[in-house]
Amino acid sequence: MFGIFLALILLIFGIFLKVTKDPGFAASKRFSWLFIVIGILTLAGKLIIMYQKGQL
């Protein structure tokens, strides 16, 4: 469950970086797609592993 939580945090942070207008995050804004993709892949992978183990 901790892995799912971390994947969701990465996904939410990536979306936050994508939509924020705060100038403090301007340098990190280009990494938003990276966080979004890593969050989606990690979440999907964790759910697939849990399903195969019968925990889901």
TORSETI-681317 format. One record per residue: x, y, z of N, C-alpha, C in turn; residue in three letters. Coordinates in steps of 0.001 Angstrom, whole numbers. Example, Ala and Ser with C-alpha at 12.3 -4.5 7.8 and 13.67 -1.06 7.14 Angstrom:
# residues 2
+---------+---------+---------+---------+---------+---------+---------+---------+---------+------+
!     n_x !     n_y !     n_z !    ca_x !    ca_y !    ca_z !     c_x !     c_y !     c_z ! resn !
+---------+---------+---------+---------+---------+---------+---------+---------+---------+------+
!   13190 !   -5690 !    7800 !   12300 !   -4500 !    7800 !   13200 !   -3300 !    7800 !  ala !
!   12850 !   -2250 !    7080 !   13670 !   -1060 !    7140 !   12900 !      30 !    7870 !  ser !
+---------+---------+---------+---------+---------+---------+---------+---------+---------+------+
END
This chain:
# residues 56
+---------+---------+---------+---------+---------+---------+---------+---------+---------+------+
!     n_x !     n_y !     n_z !    ca_x !    ca_y !    ca_z !     c_x !     c_y !     c_z ! resn !
+---------+---------+---------+---------+---------+---------+---------+---------+---------+------+
!     814 !   -1197 !       0 !       0 !       0 !       0 !     860 !    1265 !       0 !  met !
!    2041 !    1148 !     602 !    2923 !    2310 !     641 !    3382 !    2690 !    -765 !  phe !
!    3618 !    1689 !   -1616 !    4021 !    1953 !   -2996 !    2940 !    2661 !   -3786 !  gly !
!    1698 !    2288 !   -3541 !     574 !    2952 !   -4214 !     483 !    4405 !   -3761 !  ile !
!     668 !    4628 !   -2467 !     634 !    5980 !   -1933 !    1731 !    6849 !   -2560 !  phe !
!    2948 !    6317 !   -2651 !    4046 !    7070 !   -3250 !    3810 !    7356 !   -4732 !  leu !
!    3246 !    6386 !   -5451 !    2946 !    6595 !   -6863 !    1902 !    7700 !   -7037 !  ala !
!     907 !    7709 !   -6171 !    -108 !    8762 !   -6241 !     483 !   10134 !   -5915 !  leu !
!    1388 !   10174 !   -4952 !    2050 !   11438 !   -4611 !    2862 !   11955 !   -5800 !  ile !
!    3606 !   11077 !   -6473 !    4366 !   11489 !   -7656 !    3446 !   12005 !   -8755 !  leu !
!    2338 !   11304 !   -8967 !    1381 !   11714 !   -9991 !     767 !   13071 !   -9660 !  leu !
!     356 !   13248 !   -8425 !    -248 !   14516 !   -8009 !     770 !   15654 !   -8088 !  ile !
!    2013 !   15395 !   -7691 !    3044 !   16426 !   -7771 !    3333 !   16808 !   -9222 !  phe !
!    3338 !   15837 !  -10120 !    3537 !   16133 !  -11536 !    2424 !   16990 !  -12108 !  gly !
!    1199 !   16672 !  -11737 !      55 !   17474 !  -12193 !     133 !   18880 !  -11598 !  ile !
!     524 !   18958 !  -10319 !     690 !   20265 !   -9678 !    1729 !   21110 !  -10423 !  phe !
!    2869 !   20509 !  -10759 !    3894 !   21249 !  -11494 !    3383 !   21710 !  -12852 !  leu !
!    2563 !   20893 !  -13482 !    2044 !   21232 !  -14811 !    1119 !   22443 !  -14767 !  lys !
!     295 !   22555 !  -13737 !    -728 !   23600 !  -13717 !    -362 !   24827 !  -12884 !  val !
!     713 !   24763 !  -12109 !    1037 !   25891 !  -11232 !    1582 !   27086 !  -12024 !  thr !
!    1307 !   28243 !  -11508 !    1809 !   29487 !  -12103 !    2836 !   30153 !  -11194 !  lys !
!    3198 !   29479 !  -10104 !    4145 !   30016 !   -9136 !    5534 !   30126 !   -9767 !  asp !
!    6155 !   31307 !   -9715 !    7476 !   31458 !  -10335 !    8568 !   30653 !   -9624 !  pro !
!    8353 !   30232 !   -8404 !    9328 !   29434 !   -7687 !    9500 !   28048 !   -8282 !  gly !
!    8463 !   27544 !   -8947 !    8518 !   26227 !   -9571 !    8843 !   26309 !  -11063 !  phe !
!    9168 !   27476 !  -11565 !    9408 !   27641 !  -13004 !   10575 !   26784 !  -13501 !  ala !
!   11609 !   26642 !  -12701 !   12766 !   25847 !  -13132 !   12439 !   24350 !  -13159 !  ala !
!   11514 !   23911 !  -12326 !   11159 !   22490 !  -12252 !    9965 !   22126 !  -13127 !  ser !
!    9384 !   23102 !  -13769 !    8172 !   22868 !  -14549 !    8394 !   21886 !  -15701 !  lys !
!    9596 !   21836 !  -16247 !    9854 !   20937 !  -17376 !    9875 !   19474 !  -16940 !  arg !
!    9993 !   19206 !  -15651 !   10007 !   17836 !  -15152 !    8604 !   17305 !  -14845 !  phe !
!    7578 !   18095 !  -15111 !    6223 !   17677 !  -14764 !    5812 !   16402 !  -15499 !  ser !
!    6140 !   16296 !  -16774 !    5783 !   15085 !  -17521 !    6511 !   13864 !  -16986 !  trp !
!    7739 !   14054 !  -16552 !    8515 !   12957 !  -15976 !    7825 !   12408 !  -14729 !  leu !
!    7406 !   13293 !  -13834 !    6718 !   12858 !  -12622 !    5381 !   12204 !  -12940 !  phe !
!    4664 !   12738 !  -13915 !    3371 !   12171 !  -14292 !    3544 !   10757 !  -14852 !  ile !
!    4499 !   10583 !  -15756 !    4732 !    9269 !  -16367 !    5230 !    8262 !  -15331 !  val !
!    6176 !    8666 !  -14491 !    6682 !    7757 !  -13460 !    5563 !    7376 !  -12495 !  ile !
!    4723 !    8317 !  -12126 !    3605 !    8026 !  -11225 !    2628 !    7039 !  -11835 !  gly !
!    2291 !    7226 !  -13105 !    1343 !    6319 !  -13773 !    1940 !    4925 !  -13924 !  ile !
!    3194 !    4851 !  -14375 !    3829 !    3543 !  -14562 !    3998 !    2796 !  -13239 !  leu !
!    4397 !    3504 !  -12204 !    4573 !    2874 !  -10904 !    3242 !    2400 !  -10339 !  thr !
!    2221 !    3218 !  -10463 !     900 !    2840 !   -9969 !     362 !    1630 !  -10724 !  leu !
!     483 !    1639 !  -12045 !      11 !     509 !  -12843 !     807 !    -752 !  -12523 !  ala !
!    2107 !    -635 !  -12409 !    2941 !   -1787 !  -12087 !    2619 !   -2365 !  -10722 !  gly !
!    2449 !   -1507 !   -9744 !    2126 !   -1974 !   -8391 !     773 !   -2673 !   -8367 !  lys !
!    -210 !   -2133 !   -9078 !   -1538 !   -2769 !   -9117 !   -1480 !   -4113 !   -9837 !  leu !
!    -703 !   -4220 !  -10894 !    -563 !   -5493 !  -11612 !     103 !   -6532 !  -10719 !  ile !
!    1157 !   -6138 !  -10020 !    1847 !   -7075 !   -9116 !     917 !   -7526 !   -7997 !  ile !
!     164 !   -6597 !   -7432 !    -768 !   -6977 !   -6364 !   -1857 !   -7893 !   -6871 !  met !
!   -2320 !   -7673 !   -8099 !   -3352 !   -8527 !   -8674 !   -2807 !   -9944 !   -8914 !  tyr !
!   -1573 !  -10041 !   -9398 !    -983 !  -11351 !   -9656 !    -708 !  -12134 !   -8368 !  gln !
!    -416 !  -11430 !   -7293 !    -190 !  -12101 !   -6010 !   -1501 !  -12437 !   -5309 !  lys !
!   -2612 !  -11919 !   -5803 !   -3912 !  -12189 !   -5199 !   -4223 !  -11277 !   -4024 !  gly !
!   -3520 !  -10180 !   -3896 !   -3744 !   -9245 !   -2803 !   -4785 !   -8194 !   -3157 !  gln !
!   -5192 !   -8161 !   -4384 !   -6131 !   -7125 !   -4824 !   -7484 !   -7714 !   -5053 !  leu !
+---------+---------+---------+---------+---------+---------+---------+---------+---------+------+
END
